[in-house]
Amino acid sequence: MDEAKLTRRGSLAGMAGFLLGLAGWKAAASEGAGPAGVASGAVSCVLTPEQTEGPYYIAGEKYRRDVTEGRSGVPLLLRLRVVDASTCKPIAGAAVDIWHADALGVYSGFGAGRRSRTFMRGIQKTDANGLARFRTVYPGWYQGRTVHIHVKVHVAGNVVHTGQLYFPDSLTDRVFRRRPYSRRPHRTTRNASDFVFANGGRRSMLSVRKSGSSYVGAITMGVNR
Ligand code: FE
């Protein structure tokens, strides 16, 4: 989530407090920071839900921005921001580790992708603003799962977050009408029927915008360090 959204969220919270009158103001102010603010939803650096790493994680991947290794697909730039969920401050120097299926629904290291252990996998360190950036392609689908990207966040060598990131289904439908995705129509599972998405997926949605011929997917992940 970007700064503009944080600001808008903040001003909405302020307006709600104003409308509630003085008592409301005090409540909003006391809820506005720290864990209470996170719990009340008054601040938007909420703790991002933990979700299973699933069966396809491979540790120790390469530090690199472009994880595609030339595989085809609709270009997707990821802007993944890591903040401390208790202070809302960015965490610099965190290692953000992503992995996902290629456009045809294949993971490197497994099944049809077993000859490589590296495509669509990589690690980037967050900058001073807590931001890690990747260049990849829109993931394909595989049996029984909605479209997703796996993520782990490591701080000082410890895993502080394991999650999955999701896309609006309407956007996925549009992207999947294009090649090479269109070679595999009739994906089985959408967000609403996905058994992992069911537990916190709505708080792990990428905010996606078009940028030229690419999409840019962004999210702020609140973690406990
Ligand atoms: Fe997966």
Residues whose N, C-alpha, C, O or C-beta is under 5 A from the ligand:
A	BS01	FE	G54
